[in-house]
């Protein structure tokens, strides 16, 4: 080997580590709800940091799904071929119950919180395959609007067995659900849907005709979709395969060539008289499917929190092992300030996501009231924050971070999706304003939540006063983004003040609430104790 090829000062891949071991925010979020990681969570955390699963993630991303519209004889099949690594990832996620375990009859205490922690941990392997996992989780409460549909499909959706392929639902060991709502002329304005639903035969059966612009994971077994019935926009369940084994009249026209989320198939589909069953009442499609939207928005928050944590781990590990100017990167004060700043962002996102999941477990009217405002606000803010956080984390690796052989490039490509899915920023912010208009008690529930941290930091108290003023005004779309931003930041700050180490809460409050004007990561107050924060979140492979 020529001497110019000697390999020195190059950081080995971050593999062979327990992703929960250096994640004090995860432990604090669970402890705040009175629980600890279960054995399945501990196992998932070890796998999420294993070399084997890092390779599966790389292969799934580099080998996107392929659409086969016809077989070799010319028969229409509309099937999608995935790389074997996709199926490995899916099998692990379903086996861990991430797709529906909290809805099972034997689900124990903290079921949604433990599932949220698992989703957060497993996101740190690869995000694309978790799209159908999330939709399946979200479909179950929506299906419960119809007892017959719930009885038919819920056992399969809750099954811990991954059974890929187009076959009748009754013939499969496990099922997955998808969503098919948006159309090219409407996007988030789902009420502009032009897909038609014509009643046929027995009550509740319809034939659907129309074009859907985004349908995620078209190989799933059933889809919740919206269409215009005689009584108005309604929600329907569309199986891909009918009970007699015939393929439903659902054509996959093409797959989207996306910035990220490459392992997952998102397609344009066409209904040509597809058989469907109505879910809920005619004309009540949006309220019915909102059950699904609420749960997928929770997963958007958890997914972004997981991506942020994954980027932080890569940056901190690299800085701990790469040397420059005579010292390890992590020993340079300027780099330590950046990493500490990223760490408190991760702390905030993780505690917020887990708190929201704990509210889902609560099931009390008070918890539901708080969720109506806190969830869209958190989705708006945390999913947006993932993009600059992951860009900064990538930059900590320098040019190496920009190369696809390092996972930071994939993380950055993935980051914008959660901010778009289930309502982009403005749509989500307007949903928060509408929640206040319809349920003014949301404001009081939020302020009651924040009261537990009153007096914890001057910037927090000042932000709560400003938020109180906004909440007392009539709901105004013009201030929707400000409302969501301030709600999410004060909610996170309150959680940090109660459940995080003082230096973490202090840095967050000083920079996210007390700072005025633009700032970049690493601009921290003089004297900030960054070393302890960074040390606590830096992973150490075994």
Protein Blocks (a to p, Z undefined) as FASTA:
>chain_A
ZZklpcehiacddehiafklmmmklmmmmmmnopacdfklmmmmmmmmpmklmmmmmmmm
mmccdddfbdfkopafkpadddfklmmmmmmmmmnopmmmmmpmklcehklmmmmmmmmm
mmmmomklmmmmmmmmmmmmmmmmpmklmmmmmmmmmpcbdcedjddfklpcbdcddddf
bcfklmmmlmlpcbdcddehjehiacdddddfbdghklbmbdcdddddfkbpcdddddfb
dfkopacdddcfbdcddfblmlpccdddddehiacddedjehilmmmmmmmmmmmmmmmm
mmmmmmmmmmmmmmmmmmmmpceehiafklpmklmmmmmmmmmmmmmmmmmmmmmmmmmm
nopaklmmmmmmmmmmmmmmmmmmmmmmmmmmmmmnmmmlmpmkbmklmmmmmmmmmmmg
gpifklmmmmmmmmmmmmmmlmmmmmmmmmmmgokamklmmmmmmmmmmmmpccdfklmm
mmmmmmmmmmmmmmmmmmpcfklmmmmmmmmmmpgcjddehiacehiafklmmmmmmccd
ZZ
